[in-house]
Amino acid sequence: MSNTEPFTPRQTLTNPNLLASALHRIGTEVASTTEIWRRLTEHYIVDLDAVAALLPRTEPEPIWLQSRV
């Protein structure tokens, strides 16, 4: 988390519809999922599990083992 002032009030997003619309709005402004997470947690208080459920999952590329000869 960034060095934001802990006493600055932030809006709490608990409604899934409001959370989804905030994610959509932020997603149109930035290119990476990391930036979406950063902006969302800097400006809102959210349930991180709910955010993770709404964001598309990024699967890592498989690492193929070298074949033994």
C-alpha positions, -999 to +999 in steps of 0.1 A: +000+000+000+012+035-007+021+062+018-013+078+018-025+097+048-042+071+071-067+097+084-079+109+051-115+096+047-120+073+017-153+060+003-161+024+012-173+003-017-193-027-003-220-029-030-209-053-058-225-031-084-207+000-073-175-019-070-179-033-105-186+002-120-156+017-102-134-012-116-148-005-151-141+032-148-106+027-135-099+000-160-106+023-189-081+048-176-051+024-170-035-004-189-024-029-162-041-048-135-014-037-111-024-001-117-061-009-112-053-024-078-031+006-068-057+032-078-086+013-062-068+008-029-056+044-028-090+059-033-114+034-018-118+010+011-128-023-005-130-060+002-100-073-017-115-108-022-145-091-039-122-072-062-102-103-070-135-121-079-144-093-103-111-088-121-101-113-148-076-138-136-042-137-152-029-172-157+009-176-158+025-190-189+033-227-185+070-235-182+076-266-203+102-290-191+131-299-213+128-333-227+154-358-217+173-375-244 
